[in-house]
Amino acid sequence: MKVLVTGYKGQLGFDVVKELTKQGDIPVAVDIEEMDITDAEAVESYISRSGVEAVVHCAAYTAVDNAEDNVELCRRINRDGTKNIADACKKHNLKMIYISTDYVFNGEGDTPWKPDDKREPLNAYGQTKYEGELAVENTLDKYFIVRISWVFGVNGKNFVRTMLNLGKTHNKLTVVADQIGSPTYTVDLSKLLVDMVHSDKYGRYHATNEGICSWYEFTCEIMKQAVEYYPEYANVIVSPVSSDAYPTKAKRPSNSRMSKDKLDENGFDRLPTWQDALRRYLKELHENEQF
């Protein structure tokens, strides 16, 4: 299958392209230089010429705090850009996978969010991603909306890299312990997305690695596993703090737990545990001389 992947320079798009190639599909990788998603005519022109059968839409404005001051730019990319792609998919009868976020929910409580729960975004980024979801749902029948959280991959900045870098220069780290969720490794997620693009089990899904943790617990495990490659990480002391200790411009969810039962119901494999994913990610970074 020939599949268009937007945002291929990002963490997820990079690994989706790799996984499509690995499975014998033909990826058509684009970023802003090849196709500006905010330009409706450019999107239609490129997709009509590409001969693809599906689109995996990974491109997005993801700078959560900056979005509070750049709402219209964020909306132009996350809502309008997504609508442009959905319109082209409708015209050419293509499947579409839209990558969304746990931030479409209000982040309260301690119950895992279900795919069809009420959407009530708590910040500007979440609002524009919600509007992107609506653009897909109101335009297409053949779509997947896949919500993810706490993403890490080899091709970009992420929380794991940040903690590894801090651990090299600080022997004490304080990390918030009252925000709970699940990390998502782009290699594992990409396998699921390719399985989805070959199916017709359309709808909204949640897809993160199995298990839940706080950012503090995630950091403790990062340091614990990193010792295998660099013993000095054993000297790093990680302490828990409340979110109040690190005020951010955009409000963050305290509850990012997401139910993956719908994956089971439709015959998709769940992602491995986040601890296992982290282990493979650190190995990947080390082998690529990035850690």
C-alpha positions as CSV (number, residue, x, y, z in Angstrom):
1,M,0.0,0.0,0.0
2,K,1.2,3.5,-0.8
3,V,0.8,5.7,2.3
4,L,1.4,9.5,2.7
5,V,3.0,10.3,6.1
6,T,2.9,14.0,7.2
7,G,5.5,15.4,9.6
8,Y,8.1,12.7,8.7
9,K,10.9,14.8,10.4
10,G,9.2,14.4,13.8
11,Q,9.5,11.6,16.2
12,L,6.5,9.6,15.2
13,G,6.5,10.4,11.4
14,F,10.1,9.2,11.2
15,D,9.2,5.8,12.7
16,V,6.0,5.4,10.8
17,V,8.0,5.8,7.5
18,K,10.5,3.2,8.8
19,E,7.7,0.7,9.8
20,L,5.9,1.1,6.5
21,T,9.1,0.3,4.6
22,K,9.8,-2.6,6.9
23,Q,6.4,-4.1,6.2
24,G,6.7,-3.8,2.4
25,D,4.5,-0.7,2.0
26,I,5.5,2.4,0.1
27,P,5.7,5.5,2.3
28,V,5.4,9.0,0.7
29,A,7.1,11.1,3.4
30,V,6.3,14.9,3.5
31,D,7.1,17.7,5.8
32,I,6.4,21.4,5.4
33,E,9.0,21.8,2.6
34,E,7.2,19.2,0.5
35,M,3.6,20.0,1.4
36,D,2.4,22.9,3.6
37,I,-0.7,21.4,5.3
38,T,-2.1,24.9,5.9
39,D,-2.4,25.5,2.2
40,A,-5.5,23.7,1.0
41,E,-4.6,24.0,-2.7
42,A,-1.1,22.6,-2.1
43,V,-2.5,19.7,-0.1
44,E,-5.1,18.8,-2.7
45,S,-2.5,19.1,-5.5
46,Y,0.1,17.0,-3.8
47,I,-2.3,14.2,-2.7
48,S,-4.0,14.0,-6.1
49,R,-0.6,13.5,-7.8
50,S,0.8,11.1,-5.2
51,G,-1.4,8.1,-5.9
52,V,-1.6,7.2,-2.2
53,E,-4.3,5.0,-0.7
54,A,-4.1,6.4,2.8
55,V,-2.7,9.2,4.9
56,V,-1.1,9.0,8.4
57,H,-1.3,12.5,9.6
58,C,1.5,13.0,12.2
59,A,2.3,16.7,11.5
60,A,1.1,19.1,14.3
61,Y,1.9,22.1,16.4
62,T,3.0,20.5,19.6
63,A,4.7,23.3,21.6
64,V,2.1,23.2,24.4
65,D,3.1,26.3,26.4
66,N,3.9,28.4,23.3
67,A,0.4,27.6,22.0
68,E,-1.1,29.7,24.7
69,D,0.5,32.8,23.1
70,N,0.2,31.5,19.5
71,V,-3.4,30.2,19.4
72,E,-4.2,31.2,15.8
73,L,-1.0,29.6,14.5
74,C,-1.6,26.5,16.5
75,R,-5.2,26.4,15.2
76,R,-4.1,26.9,11.6
77,I,-1.9,23.9,11.8
78,N,-3.9,21.5,14.1
79,R,-7.4,22.3,12.9
80,D,-7.2,23.9,9.5
81,G,-4.3,21.8,8.3
82,T,-6.1,18.7,9.4
83,K,-9.3,19.8,7.6
84,N,-7.4,20.3,4.4
85,I,-6.0,16.8,4.5
86,A,-9.5,15.4,5.5
87,D,-11.0,17.2,2.5
88,A,-8.5,15.7,0.1
89,C,-9.0,12.3,1.6
90,K,-12.7,12.6,1.0
91,K,-12.3,13.7,-2.5
92,H,-10.0,10.8,-3.4
93,N,-11.7,8.2,-1.1
94,L,-8.6,7.7,1.1
95,K,-8.3,6.4,4.6
96,M,-7.0,8.8,7.2
97,I,-5.3,8.3,10.5
98,Y,-5.2,11.5,12.7
99,I,-2.8,11.5,15.7
100,S,-4.4,13.2,18.6
101,T,-3.8,13.6,22.4
102,D,-5.0,13.0,25.9
103,Y,-5.2,16.8,26.2
104,V,-8.6,16.7,24.5
105,F,-9.9,15.7,28.0
106,N,-10.1,17.8,31.1
107,G,-7.4,15.8,32.9
108,E,-9.3,15.4,36.1
109,G,-10.2,12.3,38.2
110,D,-8.4,9.0,38.3
111,T,-10.5,6.9,35.9
112,P,-8.9,5.9,32.5
113,W,-10.4,8.0,29.7
114,K,-12.4,6.0,27.1
115,P,-12.3,6.9,23.4
116,D,-15.8,8.2,23.4
117,D,-15.7,10.2,26.6
118,K,-16.7,13.8,26.6
119,R,-14.0,16.0,25.3
120,E,-13.3,19.1,27.3
121,P,-9.8,20.5,26.6
122,L,-7.9,22.2,29.4
123,N,-5.5,24.3,27.3
124,A,-5.1,25.9,23.8
125,Y,-3.1,23.0,22.4
126,G,-5.8,20.5,23.5
127,Q,-8.5,22.7,22.1
128,T,-7.0,22.9,18.6
129,K,-6.4,19.1,18.6
130,Y,-10.0,18.6,19.6
131,E,-11.0,20.9,16.7
132,G,-8.8,18.7,14.4
133,E,-10.7,15.6,15.6
134,L,-14.0,17.3,14.7
135,A,-12.7,18.2,11.3
136,V,-11.9,14.6,10.6
137,E,-15.1,13.2,12.1
138,N,-17.3,15.7,10.3
139,T,-15.7,15.1,6.9
140,L,-14.8,11.4,6.7
141,D,-16.2,7.9,7.3
142,K,-13.0,6.1,6.8
143,Y,-10.9,7.5,9.6
144,F,-8.9,6.6,12.7
145,I,-8.4,9.0,15.5
146,V,-5.5,7.7,17.7
147,R,-4.8,9.5,21.0
148,I,-1.4,9.2,22.5
149,S,0.6,10.7,25.4
150,W,4.1,11.2,26.7
151,V,5.7,10.4,23.4
152,F,9.4,9.5,23.0
153,G,11.4,8.4,19.9
154,V,14.8,8.5,18.5
155,N,14.2,11.4,16.1
156,G,13.5,14.4,18.3
157,K,13.3,16.0,21.7
158,N,11.4,14.4,24.5
159,F,11.2,13.9,28.3
160,V,13.5,10.9,28.3
161,R,16.3,12.8,26.5
162,T,15.8,15.8,28.8
163,M,16.1,13.7,32.0
164,L,19.2,11.9,30.6
165,N,20.9,15.2,29.8
166,L,20.0,16.6,33.3
167,G,21.3,13.5,34.9
168,K,24.7,14.1,33.4
169,T,25.0,17.5,35.0
170,H,22.9,17.3,38.2
171,N,23.1,14.7,40.9
172,K,19.7,15.8,42.2
173,L,16.5,16.0,40.2
174,T,13.0,17.0,41.3
175,V,10.1,15.8,39.2
176,V,6.3,16.1,39.5
177,A,4.6,13.1,41.0
178,D,0.9,14.2,40.8
179,Q,0.5,13.8,37.0
180,I,-0.3,10.2,36.0
181,G,-0.2,8.7,32.5
182,S,1.5,6.3,30.2
183,P,4.5,6.8,28.0
184,T,4.3,6.1,24.2
185,Y,7.3,4.7,22.3
186,T,7.1,5.7,18.6
187,V,8.5,2.4,17.4
188,D,5.7,0.5,19.1
189,L,3.0,2.9,18.1
190,S,4.1,2.8,14.5
191,K,3.5,-0.9,14.2
192,L,0.0,-0.4,15.4
193,L,-0.7,2.5,13.0
194,V,0.5,0.4,10.1
195,D,-1.8,-2.4,11.2
196,M,-4.7,0.1,11.4
197,V,-4.0,1.5,7.9
198,H,-4.4,-2.1,6.5
199,S,-7.8,-2.5,8.3
200,D,-11.3,-1.1,8.2
201,K,-11.9,-1.0,12.0
202,Y,-12.4,2.8,11.9
203,G,-13.1,5.1,14.9
204,R,-11.4,6.6,17.9
205,Y,-8.7,4.8,19.8
206,H,-6.2,5.2,22.6
207,A,-2.7,3.9,22.1
208,T,0.0,4.1,24.7
209,N,2.5,1.6,26.1
210,E,1.0,-0.6,28.8
211,G,1.2,0.4,32.5
212,I,0.8,3.8,34.2
213,C,3.3,6.0,36.1
214,S,3.9,9.5,37.3
215,W,6.6,11.7,35.7
216,Y,8.6,11.1,38.9
217,E,8.3,7.3,38.6
218,F,9.2,7.5,34.9
219,T,12.3,9.4,35.8
220,C,13.3,6.9,38.4
221,E,13.1,4.1,35.9
222,I,15.0,6.2,33.3
223,M,17.9,6.6,35.7
224,K,17.7,2.9,36.8
225,Q,17.9,1.6,33.3
226,A,20.5,4.2,32.1
227,V,23.0,2.8,34.6
228,E,23.5,-0.2,32.2
229,Y,25.3,2.2,29.8
230,Y,26.7,4.9,32.2
231,P,27.3,3.9,35.8
232,E,27.3,7.6,36.9
233,Y,23.5,7.7,36.7
234,A,23.4,5.5,39.8
235,N,24.4,8.7,41.7
236,V,21.4,10.7,40.6
237,I,18.8,11.3,43.4
238,V,15.3,11.8,42.1
239,S,12.8,13.4,44.4
240,P,9.0,13.8,43.9
241,V,7.3,17.3,44.0
242,S,3.8,18.6,43.3
243,S,3.0,20.3,40.0
244,D,2.8,23.6,42.0
245,A,6.6,23.5,42.1
246,Y,6.8,23.8,38.3
247,P,4.1,26.3,37.1
248,T,3.6,26.2,33.4
249,K,1.8,28.6,31.0
250,A,-0.5,25.9,29.8
251,K,-2.4,23.8,32.4
252,R,-1.3,20.2,32.5
253,P,-3.7,17.2,33.1
254,S,-3.3,15.3,36.4
255,N,-5.0,12.3,34.9
256,S,-3.7,11.1,31.5
257,R,-4.8,7.5,32.0
258,M,-6.4,6.1,28.8
259,S,-8.4,3.0,28.3
260,K,-7.1,0.7,25.5
261,D,-10.0,-1.8,25.7
262,K,-11.1,-0.8,22.2
263,L,-7.9,-2.1,20.7
264,D,-8.8,-5.5,22.2
265,E,-12.3,-5.3,20.9
266,N,-11.2,-4.7,17.3
267,G,-8.4,-7.3,17.2
268,F,-5.4,-4.9,17.5
269,D,-2.4,-5.8,19.6
270,R,-1.7,-3.6,22.6
271,L,1.7,-2.0,22.9
272,P,4.3,-3.6,25.2
273,T,4.9,-2.2,28.7
274,W,6.5,1.2,29.0
275,Q,9.4,-0.2,31.0
276,D,10.2,-2.6,28.1
277,A,9.8,0.2,25.6
278,L,12.2,2.4,27.6
279,R,14.8,-0.4,27.7
280,R,14.7,-0.8,23.9
281,Y,14.7,3.0,23.4
282,L,17.8,3.5,25.5
283,K,19.5,0.7,23.5
284,E,18.5,2.4,20.3
285,L,19.9,5.7,21.5
286,H,23.1,4.1,22.6
287,E,23.6,2.2,19.3
288,N,23.0,5.4,17.4
289,E,25.6,7.2,19.6
290,Q,22.9,9.6,20.8
291,F,23.3,8.6,24.5
